[in-house]
Structures are given as structure tokens and as C-alpha cells.
Amino acid sequence: MAIQTAQTDRTGKEKSWIDYIQKDLPEHLEWWPYTLGAIPLTLFGILVATGLLLAFYYVPSPEKAYESVEQITNQVYLGWFVRGLHKTSVDFMILFLLFHVIRVFLTRAYRTSGELKWVSGSVVLFVTLAMGFTGYSLIFDNVSYWGMTVVTNMIGTLPVVGTPVLYLLRGGEEVSGVTLLRLYDLHTKLLPVLLGGLVIGHVLIVRLMGFVDVEGSRSFHPFYPEHTLKMGMIAVGLLVLIVDLVMIFPPVLGPPANPQDVASDVSPPWYFSAPYMLISLLPGPVALWSLLGGAGLFVVYPFVDRELSRRGWPMDVINAVVGGIVVGVVVILMYLDTQM
């Protein structure tokens, strides 16, 4: 029996949670920019499936980690393919989450009553970034080892909480086998459960709270089967694209981790390269407080928008300018990272 809510529809019949989830969707959700939120959900499913397959062969120990990844890549039947799907999917998931954030920011879709949707989505983004970093570190080749060192050093420079968190992640002062075990536990146990719960919560919040009105969107279409089939077609097309990319650019593996030999490319994953360059270019405290302030402002921005709108500020223009500046700065920082 479906769980009933206290509210009723126009006929006086009580509405169930299923009725809320399956209610008709506004027309604009068929437009391409408004499908960006569903794509990460599809990629999350691919990540879970491929991650489970990789877990059968991966050995989370400093002596066997690199060897097991090498075995997956070069010896296990289609192991390279599964590893490539996993790696490419997490890169795409982060990329499309960023695209989704940009779209919501520029259209101001977080406006009342969308603040909770924005906050929950922000947490999903941050946890996904953590998933990407921990998975990147498990390869335990020389590049990922030093990338792990760089990112944990960045975390260690945070004010107040930096040093305790650094020791918690590393299990000591230096990156070691204990660090690998802790990141493995985070990547395969805590973070997937947390991310899965957050994704489900975010989807439910969006469905229950509804969508912001968009100019030009006048009609509605059913969630099932019309919208479901459209999302299914997008998911299939996305999977074909990922498969093609993995076939053209199969995953590679560098030399094993060597604490005595700094890798030539010690930059962190691409989604951390901009913060890394900012910390490298600016004095430590300035860069750190800038990142912390930016992250905090990012989470509470809908409330800032509300207050500024009440004072008559042209937030559509402000968001376009701010969004353009932030994207431009990030691209420049990422480019500088590739040149160093």
C-alpha cells in the first residue's frame, strides 16, 4: 500500500508519494539545457556498476594496489574497458554537474522555493568531487601518488581543521599504505552510500517542490512514458559516446608509486587543477580564504540573490557577469596548470 499524504487532489482523493513523483512535467524540461540534471544520474549508475566489477580484482594494499590495477588493465578480459568506462564516467559526471550548476545559476532556477534544491545539489557536487579524488588516488601509480600528495597538502593548509583532516586522511604525516586503505574505504563504502542517498534526496526534493517557471514553457507532458523514454534515449546516446571515447583513448598506467621520485606531472585531477593553481599563485592564506569564501557563497547564493533582488539589483545581469568571470578564471587557471 502506498504511503499517503495529508493532501488531496482536485477530486478530493488523497495523493500518494508516487502521485507527486509521477506528476506531469513542464514543457521546458524537454529542452536540451534542462536535461543536464538527469545525465549525472545516468552516469552514477554506470559508476556503481563498473565500480563493483573493479572491486572484484582491486587489492587495496601498497604492495598489491598497482599490480592489481595493472592486471585489470592488461590481463583481465575487458578489464581495460571496464576501467575506462569507470574513469570516463566520473569525469563526465563532474563535467555535467558543473554544466548543470551553470545552467541553474544563469537561469536563477534556485529562486524560491528552490533554495533547498540548490543546497542539496551543491552537496552532491562536493561529494562527487571527493569520489573522483579518492578513486584517482587508488591507481597508486607515480602520478596519482603525487597527485594524492598535492591534494592532501592543499587540505592540510586549511585553517583550524586542515591539520586534523590531513592526519585523518593520511593516517600520519606522510602519504603511505595507511592513506591508501583509508581512501579505499572512503571510495568504496562511505562516499558511495552518502552520494546515493544525496542523489535520491535531491531527486525527491526536486520532484516534490516542483520546477521554476520558465518563460516560453506553457504546456506539460507526462513523466511516464514520454519523459522517461526521452531520458532513456539520452542515456543510451551518452553510453555510446563514452564507449567510443574509451575505445579511442583506452586507460593508461604510469610507473608505480615512488616516494623518492617526483612525477613529472604532479598536478591533481583536472577538476582540482584550478584550485591547485590558485594556491600556487597566491599567498597561502589569501588563496585558502578565497576558496573557502567562494565555496560558502556558492552554497548560500540563493539567499543572497533573494536579498539583493528585494533591493532592486538586476540579478539576471549580475549572474551573467559573475558566471562569465568565474568560468573565464577557471579556464585560465586550468590552462596555466597544463603549462607548468
C-alpha positions in Angstrom: 0.0 0.0 0.0 1.4 3.4 -1.0 2.2 5.8 1.8 -0.5 8.5 1.8 0.0 12.2 2.3 -2.4 14.6 4.0 -3.1 16.5 0.8 -5.7 15.7 -1.8 -6.1 16.4 -5.5 -9.0 18.3 -7.1 -11.3 15.3 -6.9 -10.8 15.0 -3.2 -8.8 11.8 -3.5 -5.8 11.5 -1.3 -2.5 11.8 -3.2 0.3 9.3 -2.6 4.1 10.0 -2.8 4.0 8.2 -6.2 1.5 10.7 -7.5 3.9 13.5 -6.6 6.8 11.8 -8.3 4.9 10.9 -11.5 3.1 14.2 -11.8 3.3 15.9 -15.2 6.5 17.9 -16.1 6.6 21.3 -17.6 7.4 21.6 -21.3 10.8 23.2 -20.9 12.3 20.0 -19.4 12.4 18.7 -23.0 14.8 21.4 -24.0 18.4 20.2 -24.0 19.8 22.6 -21.3 17.2 21.3 -18.9 18.3 17.6 -19.3 21.7 18.3 -17.7 20.4 17.3 -14.3 19.4 13.8 -15.4 22.7 13.0 -17.2 24.7 12.7 -13.9 22.1 10.3 -12.6 22.7 8.0 -15.5 26.5 8.3 -15.1 26.2 7.5 -11.4 24.5 4.2 -12.4 27.4 3.4 -14.7 29.9 4.2 -12.0 28.2 1.9 -9.5 28.1 -1.0 -12.0 31.7 -0.7 -13.2 33.0 0.1 -9.6 31.5 -3.2 -8.4 33.2 -5.1 -11.2 36.6 -3.4 -10.5 36.3 -4.2 -6.8 36.5 -7.9 -7.6 40.1 -7.5 -8.7 41.4 -4.5 -6.9 43.6 -5.2 -3.9 43.8 -2.2 -1.5 47.4 -2.6 -0.2 50.5 -0.6 -1.1 52.2 -3.8 -2.2 49.4 -5.0 -4.4 47.4 -2.0 -5.5 49.4 -1.0 -8.5 49.9 -4.7 -9.5 46.1 -5.3 -9.3 45.4 -2.2 -11.5 48.0 -3.4 -14.0 46.3 -6.8 -14.0 42.9 -5.3 -14.6 44.3 -3.1 -17.4 46.4 -5.7 -19.2 45.3 -9.2 -18.2 41.7 -9.4 -17.1 39.3 -9.9 -20.1 37.9 -6.5 -20.9 39.3 -5.1 -17.7 40.8 -2.1 -19.5 37.4 -1.4 -21.0 35.6 -1.5 -17.6 38.3 0.6 -16.0 38.0 3.1 -18.9 34.2 3.3 -18.5 34.6 4.0 -14.8 37.2 6.7 -15.3 35.4 8.4 -18.2 32.1 8.3 -16.4 33.4 10.1 -13.3 35.0 12.7 -15.4 31.7 13.2 -17.4 29.6 13.2 -14.2 31.7 16.0 -12.7 31.6 17.9 -16.0 27.9 17.6 -16.5 27.3 18.5 -12.8 29.3 21.7 -13.5 27.2 22.4 -16.6 24.0 21.8 -14.6 25.2 24.3 -12.0 26.0 26.9 -14.6 22.5 26.5 -16.2 20.7 26.7 -12.9 22.8 29.8 -11.9 22.3 31.6 -15.2 18.5 30.9 -15.2 18.2 31.6 -11.5 16.2 28.3 -11.1 17.2 28.3 -7.4 14.7 31.1 -6.6 12.0 30.5 -4.0 11.1 27.8 -3.4 14.3 26.3 -4.9 16.8 27.1 -2.2 16.8 23.6 -0.8 17.2 22.1 -4.3 20.3 24.3 -4.8 21.8 23.4 -1.4 21.2 19.7 -1.8 22.7 19.8 -5.3 25.7 21.7 -4.0 26.4 18.9 -1.5 26.0 16.3 -4.3 28.7 18.2 -6.3 31.2 18.3 -3.4 30.7 14.6 -2.6 31.2 13.7 -6.3 34.5 15.7 -6.3 35.6 13.7 -3.2 34.6 10.5 -5.0 36.7 11.5 -8.0 39.7 12.3 -5.9 39.7 9.1 -3.9 39.2 6.9 -7.0 42.0 8.7 -8.8 44.3 8.0 -5.8 43.7 4.2 -5.8 45.6 3.7 -9.0 48.8 4.2 -7.0 51.0 4.9 -9.9 53.5 7.7 -9.6 51.3 10.4 -11.0 48.3 9.5 -8.8 50.6 9.1 -5.8 52.0 12.6 -6.1 48.6 14.0 -7.1 47.3 12.5 -3.8 50.2 14.2 -2.0 49.3 17.5 -3.7 45.6 17.4 -2.8 46.1 16.3 0.8 48.7 19.1 1.2 46.0 21.5 -0.1 43.6 20.1 2.5 46.3 20.4 5.2 46.7 24.1 4.7 43.0 24.8 5.6 42.7 26.9 8.7 41.8 25.2 12.0 40.6 21.9 10.6 43.3 21.4 8.0 45.9 19.5 10.1 43.4 17.2 11.8 41.8 16.3 8.5 45.2 15.8 6.9 46.2 13.3 9.6 42.8 11.6 9.4 43.2 11.1 5.6 46.9 10.1 5.6 47.0 8.2 8.9 50.2 10.1 9.7 52.3 12.9 8.4 53.2 11.4 5.0 51.2 9.6 2.3 51.6 5.8 3.0 49.9 2.5 2.7 47.6 3.6 5.5 46.5 6.5 3.4 45.6 4.1 0.5 43.5 2.0 2.8 41.6 5.0 4.2 40.9 6.4 0.7 39.8 3.0 -0.4 37.3 2.7 2.4 36.0 6.2 1.6 35.7 5.5 -2.1 34.0 2.1 -1.8 32.0 2.4 1.4 31.2 5.8 2.9 31.1 8.1 -0.1 29.0 5.8 -2.4 26.4 5.4 0.3 26.4 9.1 1.1 26.3 10.1 -2.6 23.5 7.6 -3.4 21.4 8.9 -0.5 22.1 12.5 -1.5 21.2 11.9 -5.2 17.9 10.2 -4.2 17.2 13.0 -1.7 17.9 15.7 -4.4 15.7 14.0 -6.9 12.8 13.7 -4.4 13.2 17.3 -3.4 13.1 18.5 -7.0 10.0 16.4 -7.7 8.1 17.3 -4.6 9.0 21.0 -4.6 8.4 21.4 -8.4 10.2 23.3 -11.1 10.7 27.0 -11.5 8.5 28.7 -14.2 10.4 29.3 -17.4 9.3 31.9 -20.0 8.0 30.2 -23.1 7.1 27.0 -21.3 3.3 26.8 -21.4 2.3 23.1 -21.5 3.1 19.9 -19.7 4.0 16.4 -20.6 3.7 13.1 -18.6 6.7 11.8 -16.6 5.9 8.3 -17.9 6.3 7.2 -20.6 7.2 10.4 -22.6 9.8 11.9 -20.3 11.2 8.6 -19.2 11.7 7.4 -22.8 13.4 10.7 -23.7 15.8 10.3 -20.8 16.4 6.7 -21.8 17.4 7.8 -25.3 19.8 10.4 -23.8 21.3 7.7 -21.5 21.8 5.3 -24.5 23.4 8.1 -26.6 25.7 9.0 -23.7 26.7 5.4 -23.1 27.6 5.1 -26.8 29.7 8.3 -26.6 31.6 7.0 -23.5 32.2 3.6 -25.1 33.6 5.3 -28.2 35.9 7.5 -26.1 37.2 4.5 -24.2 37.9 2.6 -27.4 39.8 5.6 -28.9 41.5 6.6 -25.6 41.9 3.5 -23.5 43.1 4.0 -19.9 46.8 4.1 -19.4 49.0 3.3 -16.4 52.2 5.0 -15.5 55.1 3.7 -13.5 54.4 2.5 -9.9 54.3 5.0 -7.0 57.8 6.1 -5.9 58.1 8.4 -2.9 61.7 9.2 -3.9 60.9 10.2 -7.5 58.6 13.2 -8.0 56.4 12.6 -11.1 56.9 15.0 -14.0 53.1 15.8 -13.9 52.3 16.3 -10.2 49.1 18.2 -10.8 45.9 16.9 -9.3 42.9 15.7 -11.4 41.5 18.3 -13.9 38.6 19.2 -11.6 41.1 20.2 -8.9 43.6 22.0 -11.2 42.1 25.4 -10.9 42.1 25.5 -7.0 45.6 24.0 -7.1 46.9 26.8 -9.4 45.2 29.4 -7.3 47.0 28.2 -4.2 50.3 28.0 -6.2 49.9 31.6 -7.5 48.6 33.4 -4.5 49.9 33.6 -0.9 48.6 30.7 1.1 46.1 32.4 3.4 44.7 34.6 0.6 44.1 31.6 -1.7 42.6 29.4 1.1 40.2 32.0 2.4 39.3 32.8 -1.2 38.4 29.2 -1.9 36.6 28.8 1.4 34.7 32.0 0.9 33.8 31.1 -2.6 32.5 27.6 -1.6 30.5 29.1 1.2 29.0 31.8 -1.0 28.2 29.1 -3.6 26.1 27.1 -1.2 24.1 30.1 0.2 23.9 32.1 -3.1 20.1 31.7 -3.5 19.6 33.5 -0.2 22.0 36.2 -1.3 20.1 36.5 -4.6 16.8 36.9 -2.7 18.1 39.7 -0.5 19.7 41.6 -3.4 16.6 41.2 -5.6 14.5 42.8 -2.8 16.8 45.8 -3.0 16.3 46.1 -6.7 19.5 44.7 -8.0 19.4 43.3 -11.6 20.3 39.7 -10.7 19.9 38.4 -14.2 22.7 40.7 -15.4 24.8 40.2 -12.3 24.6 36.4 -12.6 25.6 36.5 -16.3 28.6 38.7 -15.5 29.7 36.8 -12.4 29.2 33.4 -14.2 31.3 34.6 -17.2 34.1 35.9 -14.9 34.2 32.7 -12.8 34.2 30.4 -15.9 36.9 32.5 -17.5 39.1 32.5 -14.4 38.8 28.7 -14.0 39.6 28.1 -17.7 42.7 30.3 -17.4 43.9 28.6 -14.3 43.4 25.2 -15.8 45.4 26.3 -18.9 48.2 27.6 -16.7 48.3 24.2 -14.9 48.9 22.5 -18.2 51.8 24.8 -18.9 53.6 24.0 -15.7 
